[in-house]
């Protein structure tokens, strides 16, 4: 919760990926309150007892949401998918607005790889930005698990293209959210 709040304020992409990782971690713990407490909360020695209780309740709220949304075995919470949708809308605007000139340059390097990347992800019917997030998350998982397969090297290579794009989009997203940038103004 505390890490998530910090990530949400500083980097929307890291926040989304962090929540996706938590979803999988909660599944791995089989949504067990005891396991969640013992594995995720109790080791947080820097937290006060009240903070530990807050953290535990937040994890349990995530568990409830995963169950309510039918995402017990797989899938991502609507909250993160809505954020990605908002980011895709911003992406679309940056592709046409004058302020997006540098963004379009970065996008031009990624766009050509999207058909192949979509094929790796079995042609999911999702936006280009969600495919980018899925690729970033896949690389995270590959690295955590030490998995090497036919697609992992390709995805690793594409990450060098995707990471700067998502970083730039995240920066625009937060600046736009805080009113620090007007995406419709001339540069």
C-alpha positions in Angstrom: 0.0 0.0 0.0 2.7 2.4 1.0 4.9 1.4 -1.9 1.9 1.5 -4.3 1.0 5.0 -3.1 4.5 6.3 -3.8 4.6 4.6 -7.2 1.2 6.0 -8.1 2.4 9.5 -7.3 5.8 9.2 -9.1 5.4 6.8 -12.0 2.1 5.4 -13.3 3.7 2.6 -15.3 5.7 1.3 -12.3 2.4 1.5 -10.3 0.5 -0.6 -12.8 3.3 -3.2 -13.0 3.6 -3.3 -9.2 -0.1 -4.0 -8.9 0.1 -6.7 -11.5 3.0 -8.3 -9.6 0.9 -8.1 -6.4 -2.0 -9.8 -8.1 0.2 -12.8 -9.0 1.8 -12.8 -5.5 -1.6 -12.9 -3.8 -2.6 -15.8 -6.2 0.6 -17.6 -5.3 -0.3 -17.2 -1.6 -3.8 -18.7 -2.5 -5.4 -15.6 -1.0 -4.7 -17.0 2.4 -5.0 -14.3 5.1 -2.4 -16.1 7.2 0.1 -16.4 4.4 -0.4 -12.8 3.4 0.2 -11.7 6.9 3.2 -14.0 7.4 4.8 -13.4 4.0 3.9 -9.8 3.1 3.1 -7.9 6.3 4.9 -9.3 9.3 8.4 -9.0 7.7 7.8 -5.2 7.4 9.8 -4.4 10.6 9.9 -0.7 9.9 6.1 -0.4 10.1 4.2 0.4 13.2 1.5 -2.1 14.3 -1.3 0.2 13.0 0.5 0.5 9.6 0.9 -3.3 9.4 -2.9 -3.6 10.0 -3.6 -1.0 7.3 -1.3 -2.9 4.9 -2.9 -6.2 5.7 -6.4 -4.7 5.1 -5.3 -3.2 1.8 -4.0 -6.7 0.6 -7.3 -8.2 1.7 -9.2 -5.5 -0.3 -7.1 -6.5 -3.4 -8.0 -10.1 -2.7 -11.7 -9.2 -2.5 -11.5 -7.2 -5.8 -9.8 -10.1 -7.6 -12.5 -12.4 -6.4 -15.4 -10.0 -7.3 -14.0 -9.4 -10.8 -13.5 -13.1 -11.4 -9.7 -12.7 -11.6 -8.8 -15.5 -9.2 -6.7 -17.5 -11.6 -5.5 -14.9 -14.0 -6.2 -11.4 -15.3 -5.8 -7.9 -14.1 -7.9 -5.7 -12.0 -10.2 -3.2 -13.8 -8.5 -0.4 -12.0 -5.2 -1.0 -13.8 -6.9 -1.7 -17.1 -8.7 1.6 -16.8 -5.4 3.4 -16.2 -3.9 1.7 -19.2 -7.0 2.7 -21.3 -6.5 6.3 -20.1 -2.8 6.1 -21.1 -3.8 4.7 -24.5 -6.1 7.7 -25.0 -3.2 10.0 -24.1 -1.0 8.1 -26.5 -3.5 8.6 -29.3 -3.5 12.4 -28.6 0.3 12.6 -28.4 0.4 11.0 -31.9 -1.5 13.9 -33.4 -0.9 16.9 -31.1 2.1 19.2 -31.7 3.4 18.6 -28.1 3.9 14.9 -29.0 6.7 15.4 -31.6 9.4 13.7 -29.5 6.9 11.0 -28.4 6.1 10.2 -32.0 9.8 9.7 -32.7 10.1 7.2 -29.9 6.8 5.6 -31.0 8.0 5.2 -34.6 10.7 2.8 -33.4 8.2 0.7 -31.4 5.3 0.7 -33.8 7.1 -1.5 -36.4 7.5 -4.2 -33.8 3.9 -4.3 -32.6 2.6 -6.9 -35.2 5.3 -9.4 -34.2 4.9 -8.6 -30.5 1.1 -9.1 -30.8 1.8 -12.5 -32.3 4.0 -13.4 -29.4 1.0 -12.6 -27.1 -1.3 -14.6 -29.3 -2.9 -11.6 -31.0 -4.7 -10.4 -27.9 -7.5 -8.0 -28.7 -6.0 -5.2 -26.6 -4.6 -1.7 -27.3 -1.0 -1.1 -28.4 -0.2 0.4 -25.0 -1.6 -2.7 -23.2 0.6 -4.9 -25.4 3.6 -2.7 -24.3 2.6 -3.2 -20.6 2.2 -7.0 -21.2 5.7 -7.1 -22.7 7.2 -5.2 -19.8 5.5 -7.5 -17.3 6.5 -10.6 -19.3 10.1 -9.5 -19.1 9.8 -8.9 -15.4 8.5 -12.4 -14.9 11.1 -14.0 -17.2 13.8 -12.3 -15.2 12.3 -13.3 -11.9 11.8 -16.9 -12.9 15.0 -17.2 -15.0 13.0 -18.5 -17.9 14.4 -18.7 -21.4 12.2 -19.7 -24.3 11.8 -18.9 -28.0 10.2 -15.5 -27.2 12.1 -14.3 -24.2 15.1 -13.0 -26.1 12.9 -11.2 -28.6 10.8 -9.7 -25.9 14.0 -8.6 -24.1 15.2 -6.9 -27.3 11.9 -5.1 -27.7 12.0 -3.9 -24.1 14.8 -1.6 -25.1 12.3 0.1 -27.4 9.3 -0.1 -25.2 10.8 1.1 -21.9 11.6 4.6 -23.2 8.1 4.9 -24.8 6.3 3.9 -21.6 8.5 6.1 -19.5 7.8 9.1 -21.7 4.0 8.3 -21.8 4.0 7.9 -18.0 5.7 11.3 -17.6 3.1 13.0 -19.8 0.3 11.2 -18.0 1.3 12.4 -14.5 2.1 15.9 -15.7 -1.2 16.1 -17.5 -3.0 14.7 -14.4 -1.4 17.4 -12.2 -2.1 20.1 -14.8 1.6 20.7 -15.4 1.3 20.3 -19.2 -1.4 21.0 -21.7 -1.2 18.4 -24.4 -3.2 20.6 -26.8 -0.7 23.5 -26.8 1.9 24.2 -29.3 5.5 23.3 -28.2 
